[in-house]
Structure formats: structure tokens, C-alpha cells
Amino acid sequence: MVLPFRRQLSFFWSGKLVTPPNEAWVSISVDRCKEVLSSPHNTDSTPKGSWNSDTAMTDASIQRRNALPILYTSGTYYEVGHDVGRTFRSRITDFLASIKNRHTGLLTKYSTGEGKISYDTTLATLQENFPHYVRELQGIADGALVPFYHLMVLHIASTYERFIFQAKTDDSSNDDPGKVTSFFGCSSVIVNMEGEILLGHTEDALKELTSNIYLVSAHIMEETPQGRWQTKEEHFTALCYAGYLPGFCMGYNRHGLVFSVNAITPLRVFSGKTICCLLCRALLAAESLEDVHNILRDEGVGVADGMAINAAFLNPNGDISFQNLEVGAAGHGERASQLSVLPVNTGNHLLHTNRTV
């Protein structure tokens, strides 16, 4: 994405330069039109084709779209979430249908025994520190006409099982929610040279997310401060996985922060801590690199697993500061994330994959 700052920062997604569209219009992709025409909710009595969620993504012609829809919205956290869920309902339900077997397994796993304990303790932590983001996710679920639990379990499984990064494509799952299986994930590159400034990122999550991603540009306003960071207003644009909170892929905000996310697999992850998805969501409200550090440290709780943030901050004087921030899990008895900060100064570059530097 090319950002309208004094020194432009080119932001690439999957090797293609993406330019944000004019604020006056919203793109509607062709496959969305197909979905509307074939949906059973279409009020036109003339048959337009059958709808089968099990085969909705089998048509090779819509497996990979060149269109990337964007929603411009404003309101409270819940209202923005509801707008996202309602607008992209078909993409969210298509994604859930495409992972039906694995999703059903996750719903079962996290509704009983140790899985339910992990779910309940994690949700309680999030409701205490980030209730506004829980409400935002509730809005997405309500707008998409999907139970909240069905989306929340995706966020939790992304941490405890690296669900969207698992290398296997069958519906098997790790029996130990505290130990992580092998996975694949995204890569990022930072170039900080005189006259050449770049933050690039690939998206290498589940193949089922192909055509089930979208952009959200949101202006959130609340009357009273929200959550542990007392946030009242946010203005950001982010690439989103269908059904997930913004921030888990990449995004930027009005304060000058631009970032991408790389998954890192620690040997152990811990329930009752803050999941990565929520910390990434909180980054969209950061007003400085110091805020970024504080959010990632998450003093008092700490992150449940690990990730790397590749951040650029566009300063008011036109300078751009680049940092790679690796975040490690806060273990039992630890009350803050492990954080390693690597500046990428002028004249240097960095390629980050899914391993610690």
C-alpha cells in the first residue's frame, strides 16, 4: 500500500503493490455478486442456481480472485464489528464451510475437559483487559449470523494449535493443547536504504483463505475509555482473514504505524494468557513505537505464544523508523511477554520468516 506521508512507504502484499482506493468508493468483487445470486436468501423468485456450502469453493474460476474488497466503516467497536460481519458474511461462512471438519473438531475440543478450561480462562483474561475487542468480535459474529463461540475458537486455536498455519490438511489435531505442531507461515522483508524504503509481506496461511480475505478501514469512536490502554478512538486500515479481528495479518493506522505479522512457534504455549490475535488488534491503536513495545510486553499477563512484528513508524518530521520485534511466550508465573527489539537502521535490510533471528 502506498501511504500518503511525506516519505512514501511502499507496502507490498504477495509481491504486488497495492494502492488504497479513493475514500469515495468501495469495491465489490465479482465473486460476491455470484454469491448473492446463488444464495438461498436471494428474494428474487427466479432460480439463479443452487447453493451448497460443501462445494461453494470448488469452482476453479473463483479460487483466486484479483479483486480485494474493502469496507469503510465507523462507529463503536461493536458497530464496526457488526458492519464487518454483515458485509463479509458470505466470505466468513464460506471459510467456515471450507474447514468444516477441522472447525467441528475445534468446537468439540474446546467445549469439554481441558479444552474448555483453556477457552474459559483465556476468554476471561480478554474480557478483563480487552472487553472492547471482545465486543468487536461479538459484532462480527452477530453481523455474520454466526455464534460467537464459532469465531472465538478460531482465535484461540490460532494460538494453542497454530490452526491457520498447520502444515497438515486433514482434520487431525494436536491432542496436547499446550504443545505446537509443525506449521508454515508468512514472511516479511524490510529495506531501509536511501531512496528505497520498503516493508513487504507474503500471506501464507491456509489455502482455504484464498478469496476469503478483505480490507477494513475503520474509524472507531467510544464515549468513554476502553480496556487496559484506555482507548477511545481508533482509525486504521487492515487486511483481515474472514471471521478474524483486524490486525493479525498487516495494517496501518493514522498515527503513522505500519506493521506486518510473522508467526513464531515456541516449544510451549500457555492458557490464560493474552492470545496473539488480540495483541495484534491492540497494535492498531498504537500512537508510537513506545506504545507498540508496551502493548507487546503486556505487563501483568503476557502473551500466550510467540510472533514477530515488523514495524515501520512514520515520524512527523518525515523520518521512518523500522524495527523487528520478536515476542516470546510468558510462562507460568511470568507476568509479561519476552520482547526482543532489533532496529533496522538506514543502510540495512531484514528478511524475517517464521523463526527467531
C-alpha positions as CSV (number, residue, x, y, z in Angstrom):
1,M,0.0,0.0,0.0
2,V,1.3,3.4,-0.8
3,L,0.7,5.7,2.2
4,P,0.1,9.4,1.9
5,F,3.0,10.5,4.1
6,R,5.9,12.9,3.4
7,R,8.2,10.0,2.5
8,Q,6.2,7.2,0.9
9,L,6.5,3.7,2.2
10,S,5.7,1.1,-0.4
11,F,3.7,-1.8,1.2
12,F,3.6,-5.0,-0.8
13,W,1.2,-7.9,-0.4
14,S,2.2,-11.2,-2.0
15,G,4.6,-9.4,-4.3
16,K,2.1,-7.0,-5.7
17,L,2.0,-3.3,-5.0
18,V,-1.4,-2.4,-3.6
19,T,-2.7,1.2,-3.7
20,P,-5.6,2.1,-1.4
21,P,-8.6,3.1,-3.4
22,N,-10.2,6.6,-3.2
23,E,-12.2,7.0,0.0
24,A,-15.3,7.7,-2.1
25,W,-15.9,4.2,-3.3
26,V,-15.9,0.6,-2.2
27,S,-15.0,-2.2,-4.5
28,I,-17.4,-5.1,-4.8
29,S,-15.8,-8.2,-6.3
30,V,-17.4,-10.3,-9.0
31,D,-17.5,-13.5,-6.8
32,R,-19.6,-11.6,-4.2
33,C,-22.2,-10.9,-6.9
34,K,-22.2,-14.6,-7.8
35,E,-22.7,-15.4,-4.1
36,V,-25.7,-13.1,-3.9
37,L,-27.3,-14.5,-6.9
38,S,-26.8,-18.1,-5.8
39,S,-27.7,-17.5,-2.1
40,P,-30.9,-19.0,-0.8
41,H,-31.6,-15.6,0.8
42,N,-31.9,-14.0,-2.6
43,T,-35.5,-12.7,-2.6
44,D,-35.9,-13.0,-6.4
45,S,-38.2,-15.9,-7.1
46,T,-36.4,-16.8,-10.3
47,P,-33.9,-19.7,-9.7
48,K,-30.4,-18.5,-10.1
49,G,-28.6,-21.7,-9.2
50,S,-28.3,-24.0,-6.2
51,W,-26.3,-23.2,-3.1
52,N,-24.2,-25.9,-1.4
53,S,-21.7,-24.8,1.3
54,D,-19.8,-28.0,0.9
55,T,-19.0,-27.2,-2.8
56,A,-19.1,-23.4,-2.7
57,M,-15.4,-23.1,-3.3
58,T,-14.8,-25.9,-5.8
59,D,-15.3,-23.7,-8.9
60,A,-11.7,-23.1,-10.2
61,S,-12.8,-19.8,-11.7
62,I,-13.3,-18.3,-8.2
63,Q,-10.5,-20.0,-6.3
64,R,-8.2,-16.9,-6.6
65,R,-9.6,-13.5,-7.3
66,N,-7.7,-10.4,-8.4
67,A,-10.3,-8.3,-6.6
68,L,-9.7,-7.4,-2.9
69,P,-12.9,-5.8,-1.4
70,I,-12.6,-3.0,1.2
71,L,-15.2,-1.8,3.7
72,Y,-15.1,1.8,5.1
73,T,-17.0,2.0,8.3
74,S,-17.2,4.0,11.5
75,G,-18.9,3.7,14.9
76,T,-18.4,1.9,18.2
77,Y,-16.4,-1.3,18.5
78,Y,-19.5,-3.4,18.3
79,E,-21.0,-1.4,15.4
80,V,-17.8,-1.6,13.3
81,G,-17.6,-5.4,14.0
82,H,-21.3,-5.8,13.0
83,D,-20.7,-3.9,9.8
84,V,-17.7,-6.2,9.0
85,G,-19.7,-9.4,9.8
86,R,-22.7,-8.3,7.8
87,T,-20.7,-7.0,4.8
88,F,-18.5,-10.1,4.6
89,R,-21.0,-12.7,5.8
90,S,-20.6,-14.9,2.7
91,R,-16.8,-14.9,3.0
92,I,-16.9,-15.8,6.7
93,T,-19.5,-18.6,6.2
94,D,-17.6,-19.8,3.1
95,F,-14.4,-20.1,5.1
96,L,-16.1,-21.9,7.9
97,A,-17.7,-24.3,5.4
98,S,-14.4,-25.0,3.7
99,I,-12.8,-26.1,7.0
100,K,-15.9,-27.8,8.3
101,N,-14.3,-31.0,9.6
102,R,-11.5,-29.2,11.4
103,H,-13.8,-26.5,12.7
104,T,-16.2,-29.1,14.1
105,G,-13.2,-30.8,15.8
106,L,-12.2,-27.5,17.4
107,L,-15.7,-26.7,18.6
108,T,-15.8,-30.1,20.3
109,K,-12.3,-29.9,21.7
110,Y,-12.8,-26.5,23.3
111,S,-16.3,-27.3,24.8
112,T,-15.2,-30.1,27.1
113,G,-12.5,-31.0,29.5
114,E,-9.1,-29.3,29.4
115,G,-10.1,-27.6,26.2
116,K,-13.0,-25.8,27.8
117,I,-10.8,-24.8,30.8
118,S,-8.3,-23.3,28.3
119,Y,-11.1,-21.5,26.4
120,D,-12.8,-20.1,29.6
121,T,-9.6,-18.9,31.2
122,T,-8.4,-17.2,28.1
123,L,-11.7,-15.5,27.4
124,A,-11.9,-14.3,31.0
125,T,-8.5,-12.7,30.6
126,L,-9.5,-11.0,27.4
127,Q,-12.8,-9.7,28.9
128,E,-10.9,-8.2,31.7
129,N,-8.2,-6.4,29.7
130,F,-9.7,-6.0,26.2
131,P,-13.5,-6.1,26.6
132,H,-13.9,-3.7,23.7
133,Y,-12.2,-6.1,21.3
134,V,-14.4,-9.0,22.6
135,R,-17.4,-6.8,21.8
136,E,-16.0,-6.1,18.3
137,L,-15.7,-9.9,17.7
138,Q,-19.2,-10.3,19.0
139,G,-20.3,-7.7,16.5
140,I,-18.6,-9.7,13.7
141,A,-20.4,-12.8,14.8
142,D,-23.8,-11.2,15.1
143,G,-23.4,-9.5,11.7
144,A,-22.4,-12.7,10.0
145,L,-25.2,-14.7,11.8
146,V,-22.6,-17.0,13.3
147,P,-22.4,-17.9,17.0
148,F,-19.6,-16.0,18.9
149,Y,-18.1,-19.3,20.1
150,H,-17.6,-20.4,16.4
151,L,-15.3,-17.4,15.8
152,M,-13.7,-17.2,19.2
153,V,-12.5,-20.7,18.9
154,L,-10.6,-19.8,15.7
155,H,-8.7,-17.1,17.6
156,I,-7.8,-19.4,20.4
157,A,-6.9,-22.3,18.1
158,S,-4.6,-19.9,16.2
159,T,-2.5,-19.6,19.3
160,Y,-2.8,-23.0,21.0
161,E,-2.7,-25.1,17.9
162,R,-1.4,-22.6,15.2
163,F,-4.6,-23.6,13.4
164,I,-4.2,-21.4,10.4
165,F,-0.6,-22.3,10.0
166,Q,-0.8,-26.1,10.3
167,A,1.1,-28.0,7.6
168,K,-1.4,-30.9,7.5
169,T,-4.6,-30.5,5.5
170,D,-6.6,-33.3,7.1
171,D,-8.8,-32.8,10.2
172,S,-6.4,-34.3,12.7
173,S,-5.4,-32.1,15.6
174,N,-2.8,-32.0,18.3
175,D,-4.0,-33.9,21.4
176,D,-1.9,-31.7,23.7
177,P,-3.3,-28.1,23.6
178,G,0.0,-26.9,25.2
179,K,2.3,-28.2,22.5
180,V,2.6,-26.9,19.0
181,T,2.8,-29.0,15.8
182,S,4.7,-28.1,12.7
183,F,3.4,-25.2,10.6
184,F,4.0,-22.8,7.7
185,G,3.5,-19.1,7.8
186,C,4.2,-15.7,6.3
187,S,7.4,-13.9,5.6
188,S,8.3,-10.2,5.7
189,V,11.1,-8.0,4.3
190,I,12.3,-4.6,5.4
191,V,14.5,-2.5,3.2
192,N,15.7,0.8,4.7
193,M,18.0,2.4,2.1
194,E,18.4,6.0,1.0
195,G,15.8,6.5,-1.6
196,E,14.3,3.0,-1.2
197,I,12.0,2.3,1.7
198,L,10.0,-1.0,1.8
199,L,8.0,-3.2,4.1
200,G,7.0,-6.3,2.2
201,H,4.9,-9.2,3.3
202,T,3.6,-12.5,1.9
203,E,0.4,-14.2,3.1
204,D,0.9,-18.0,3.5
205,A,-1.9,-19.1,5.8
206,L,-4.5,-21.8,5.0
207,K,-5.3,-22.2,1.3
208,E,-9.0,-22.1,2.3
209,L,-8.5,-18.4,3.0
210,T,-7.9,-17.8,-0.7
211,S,-10.6,-15.2,-1.7
212,N,-11.7,-15.2,1.9
213,I,-9.8,-12.1,2.9
214,Y,-10.7,-8.4,2.8
215,L,-9.7,-4.9,3.8
216,V,-11.3,-3.0,6.6
217,S,-10.8,0.8,7.0
218,A,-12.4,1.8,10.3
219,H,-12.9,4.9,12.4
220,I,-13.9,3.7,15.9
221,M,-15.2,6.2,18.5
222,E,-16.4,5.5,22.0
223,E,-17.7,7.9,24.6
224,T,-15.6,6.5,27.4
225,P,-12.0,5.0,27.5
226,Q,-12.0,1.3,26.8
227,G,-9.8,-1.6,28.1
228,R,-6.4,-1.5,29.8
229,W,-5.0,1.1,27.4
230,Q,-8.0,3.4,27.8
231,T,-8.7,3.7,24.1
232,K,-11.5,6.0,22.9
233,E,-10.7,6.4,19.2
234,E,-9.0,4.3,16.5
235,H,-8.5,5.0,12.8
236,F,-6.9,2.2,10.8
237,T,-6.8,0.0,7.7
238,A,-6.0,-3.7,7.9
239,L,-6.1,-6.8,5.9
240,C,-8.3,-9.4,7.6
241,Y,-8.8,-13.1,7.5
242,A,-12.5,-13.9,7.2
243,G,-14.0,-14.1,10.7
244,Y,-10.9,-12.8,12.5
245,L,-10.3,-9.5,14.2
246,P,-8.3,-6.9,12.2
247,G,-4.5,-6.7,12.9
248,F,-3.5,-10.4,12.7
249,C,-2.0,-10.0,9.1
250,M,-0.9,-6.5,8.5
251,G,-2.2,-2.9,8.7
252,Y,-1.5,0.7,9.4
253,N,-3.1,3.5,11.4
254,R,-3.5,7.3,11.3
255,H,-0.6,7.8,13.8
256,G,2.0,6.5,11.3
257,L,2.4,2.9,12.4
258,V,2.6,0.2,9.7
259,F,3.2,-3.4,10.6
260,S,3.1,-7.0,9.4
261,V,3.0,-10.2,11.5
262,N,5.0,-13.4,11.3
263,A,4.1,-16.4,13.3
264,I,6.8,-18.0,15.6
265,T,6.4,-21.4,17.2
266,P,7.6,-21.6,20.8
267,L,8.1,-25.0,22.4
268,R,5.3,-24.4,24.8
269,V,2.2,-22.1,24.8
270,F,0.2,-21.2,27.9
271,S,-3.6,-20.8,28.5
272,G,-5.0,-17.9,30.5
273,K,-2.5,-15.5,28.8
274,T,-3.3,-13.0,26.0
275,I,-3.5,-14.5,22.6
276,C,-1.6,-13.1,19.7
277,C,-4.6,-12.1,17.7
278,L,-5.7,-9.7,20.5
279,L,-2.3,-8.1,20.9
280,C,-2.1,-7.6,17.1
281,R,-5.6,-6.0,17.2
282,A,-4.4,-3.6,20.0
283,L,-1.4,-2.6,17.9
284,L,-3.8,-0.8,15.5
285,A,-4.4,1.8,18.3
286,A,-0.7,2.4,19.0
287,E,0.4,6.1,18.7
288,S,4.2,5.5,18.9
289,L,6.8,2.7,18.9
290,E,6.8,3.0,22.7
291,D,3.1,2.1,22.7
292,V,4.0,-0.9,20.5
293,H,6.6,-2.1,23.0
294,N,4.1,-1.7,25.9
295,I,1.3,-3.5,24.1
296,L,3.6,-6.4,23.2
297,R,5.1,-6.7,26.7
298,D,1.5,-6.9,28.0
299,E,2.7,-6.3,31.6
300,G,0.6,-8.1,34.2
301,V,-0.4,-11.0,31.9
302,G,1.9,-11.6,28.9
303,V,1.4,-13.3,25.5
304,A,0.4,-17.0,25.3
305,D,2.8,-17.9,22.5
306,G,5.1,-16.1,20.1
307,M,5.2,-13.9,17.0
308,A,7.3,-11.3,15.2
309,I,6.1,-7.8,14.4
310,N,7.8,-6.0,11.5
311,A,7.1,-2.3,12.2
312,A,7.6,1.0,10.5
313,F,6.7,4.2,12.2
314,L,6.4,7.4,10.0
315,N,7.5,10.2,12.2
316,P,6.1,13.8,11.9
317,N,9.5,15.1,10.6
318,G,9.3,12.6,7.7
319,D,11.8,10.1,9.0
320,I,10.8,6.5,9.1
321,S,11.9,4.1,12.0
322,F,12.0,0.4,11.3
323,Q,12.0,-2.3,14.0
324,N,11.7,-6.0,14.1
325,L,10.1,-7.1,17.4
326,E,10.1,-10.8,18.4
327,V,7.7,-11.6,21.1
328,G,8.1,-14.7,23.3
329,A,5.5,-16.5,25.5
330,A,5.1,-15.6,29.1
331,G,5.4,-18.9,31.0
332,H,3.7,-20.0,34.2
333,G,4.4,-17.4,36.9
334,E,5.7,-14.8,34.4
335,R,3.7,-11.6,34.1
336,A,5.0,-10.1,30.9
337,S,5.9,-11.2,27.4
338,Q,9.5,-11.7,26.4
339,L,10.4,-8.9,23.9
340,S,13.5,-8.5,21.7
341,V,13.8,-5.3,19.6
342,L,16.0,-5.1,16.6
343,P,16.2,-1.7,14.9
344,V,16.7,-1.8,11.1
345,N,18.7,1.4,10.6
346,T,19.3,3.3,7.3
347,G,21.5,1.3,5.0
348,N,20.3,-2.1,6.3
349,H,17.6,-4.7,5.4
350,L,15.9,-7.6,7.1
351,L,14.2,-10.8,5.9
352,H,12.1,-12.4,8.6
353,T,10.4,-15.8,8.2
354,N,8.9,-18.0,11.0
355,R,12.0,-18.4,13.1
356,T,13.6,-16.2,15.7
357,V,16.5,-14.1,14.3
